[in-house]
Amino acid sequence: MVKAVSDKDYLDMKRSRFYIPAVLLLVFLIIPNVVDSHLLHILIIILFYAYLGNCWAILGGYTGQLSLGHSTFFGIGAYTSTLLFTKFGLSPWLGTLCGAFLGMAAGLFIGYLAFRYGLKGVYFAIVTLAFSVVLKEIALNWKMTGGAMGLLIPLQGISFTLFQFEDKRVYYYIILFLFMLILFLVRSIEKSCTGSYFVAIREDEEAAESLGVPLTKYKLIALAISSFMTAIGGTFYAQYFLFIDPDSTLGISLSIDIILRPIIGGAGSLFGPLLGSFIMGSFSEITRGLFGGAHQGLHLIFYSLILIVVVLFLPQGIMEFVQRVLEKVSKG
Amino acid sequence: MPVLEVNHLSKSFGGLKAVNNLDFYVNEGEILGLVGPNGSGKTTTFNLILGTQKPDSGSIFFKGKNQVGLRPYEICRHGLARTFQLTKPFSGITVFENVKVAAFNITKNTVEASKRALEMLEFLRLSELRNQLAKKLTIPQRKYLELARALATKPEILFLDEPIGGLNEAETDEMMELVRLINNQGITIVAIEHVMRAIMSLSSRIIVLNYGEKIAEGTPIEVSRDERVINSYLGEEYTFA
């Protein structure tokens, strides 16, 4: 028998939704001052992948368009800001914006080609995959991008305008800010007409279009936002490691790395990618801690085991499971 | 006064003429029934009018504007909405969110859209279920949800594809009452239906299709006495009471 949710339950849910992020933010703000440099690095990577996961989820999780080529936008962001900095001395902050707009342009181009004829599902995935492979080949063989050697960003002194810092905490706060930004963005989308249309497209395209949803337009909007934000992640990566090459910023393995966290955590929920990123990040650290460098790639076996379990038993991601448990607990 | 005029509409799938040189009109404020045997082109006619499929030839004028070649979302914005024979709920989201998507057709403001969605749910007696996931609904509830969504787009003409098919006797009566109620609010209705009892009593006019062609048109009584209709669809035994 169907039981309706009462108004009080509904309000309680809303209130808890507000508290959790506030507490979380406080913890995240304090943490870098109490942990060592190694742990800080792990946290940066966790937030970094959570950020990318949310970027991807706008298109993949909310709008239901499976992109297997998000490394394209990431790589464009990383290479654009780096090249502009090394060749023309342009501040990476401005390079970020250039990269983001270029990444978005690439996204709209790919999207226009694919969505124009209503390519969806695996067909769209293959198109995005193809572009990412082509781009990696270009980066590998073009003198300008340094080929397989990659590009080194020269240390030119600790400076805010150069986006180079000695203190890792600054990088931490930058990625935390980016992560909060994407959370805010996704939350605003969720509440708006745009978000409603995204989800409708994911659920049933024919029904959505018959109810007044312009499919191509809104898929392109999702792709534009997603690729723009992903490219910013690329610049952050370049500035954090001060080195980029085609293997780390382009190609299939990075695309899959981006997708893995939201899939495991929950691609259609706000905090799914963060949860997924925490699980993956801690697992890879635990295996590394237990086995050191002795069994390289062991963490990949753990990744795949988690992925199999999640896909089989929690296809909506672990976040959905957590929410169900929380709801049960709060109802007694 | 005709608000929708369909002229010389044709659509073939391979060698099969699904709709063949079809002419008809819809008067403002009426309930028009579209009946005919399986495969006679009823749903295809809907798909052509609402833009899901493109006609090979012909025109579809709604308030003087040709709708041929427009995308379904544009046609929806002009004021033509539909329900699907096999219901198409957005399964993974709540009933309320389902209707809200449709309500955004008339406003981009979230609060206004939410209000309209709640009004529609109230009207269709789905308020209690508003926070349920749509996939948990029963078949009759899904049909109501289809109606709620279509109505939320604020249509001038509502196209119902077998609103009664699959419902039991009591549910049928309820649905018929509802269709009349919607019609009384000034919304023109075009309905495909196989349940003769329902469509005969609901419709002010009926069009009978067979092999994609119109074989009869008129009031329910006229149509039920038409020899060609009896031969091709109703059967000899059928007598209209």
Chai-1 contact restraints between the chains, C-beta under 6 A:
chainA,res_idxA,chainB,res_idxB,connection_type,confidence,min_distance_angstrom,max_distance_angstrom,comment,restraint_id
A,A4,B,E128,contact,1.0,0.0,6.0,A-B,restraint_1
A,V5,B,N131,contact,1.0,0.0,6.0,A-B,restraint_2
A,K191,B,T110,contact,1.0,0.0,6.0,A-B,restraint_3
A,C193,B,F104,contact,1.0,0.0,6.0,A-B,restraint_4
A,C193,B,K108,contact,1.0,0.0,6.0,A-B,restraint_5
A,S196,B,K100,contact,1.0,0.0,6.0,A-B,restraint_6
A,S196,B,V101,contact,1.0,0.0,6.0,A-B,restraint_7
A,S196,B,F104,contact,1.0,0.0,6.0,A-B,restraint_8
A,V199,B,I93,contact,1.0,0.0,6.0,A-B,restraint_9
A,A200,B,F90,contact,1.0,0.0,6.0,A-B,restraint_10
A,A200,B,V101,contact,1.0,0.0,6.0,A-B,restraint_11
A,E203,B,F90,contact,1.0,0.0,6.0,A-B,restraint_12
A,E203,B,G92,contact,1.0,0.0,6.0,A-B,restraint_13
A,D204,B,K88,contact,1.0,0.0,6.0,A-B,restraint_14
A,D204,B,F90,contact,1.0,0.0,6.0,A-B,restraint_15
A,A207,B,K88,contact,1.0,0.0,6.0,A-B,restraint_16
A,E209,B,P72,contact,1.0,0.0,6.0,A-B,restraint_17
A,E209,B,Y73,contact,1.0,0.0,6.0,A-B,restraint_18
A,S210,B,P72,contact,1.0,0.0,6.0,A-B,restraint_19
A,S210,B,R82,contact,1.0,0.0,6.0,A-B,restraint_20
A,L211,B,V101,contact,1.0,0.0,6.0,A-B,restraint_21
A,L211,B,A102,contact,1.0,0.0,6.0,A-B,restraint_22
A,L211,B,R149,contact,1.0,0.0,6.0,A-B,restraint_23
A,L211,B,T153,contact,1.0,0.0,6.0,A-B,restraint_24
A,G212,B,Y73,contact,1.0,0.0,6.0,A-B,restraint_25
A,G212,B,C76,contact,1.0,0.0,6.0,A-B,restraint_26
A,G212,B,R77,contact,1.0,0.0,6.0,A-B,restraint_27
A,G212,B,N105,contact,1.0,0.0,6.0,A-B,restraint_28
A,G212,B,T153,contact,1.0,0.0,6.0,A-B,restraint_29
A,V213,B,Y73,contact,1.0,0.0,6.0,A-B,restraint_30
A,P214,B,Y73,contact,1.0,0.0,6.0,A-B,restraint_31
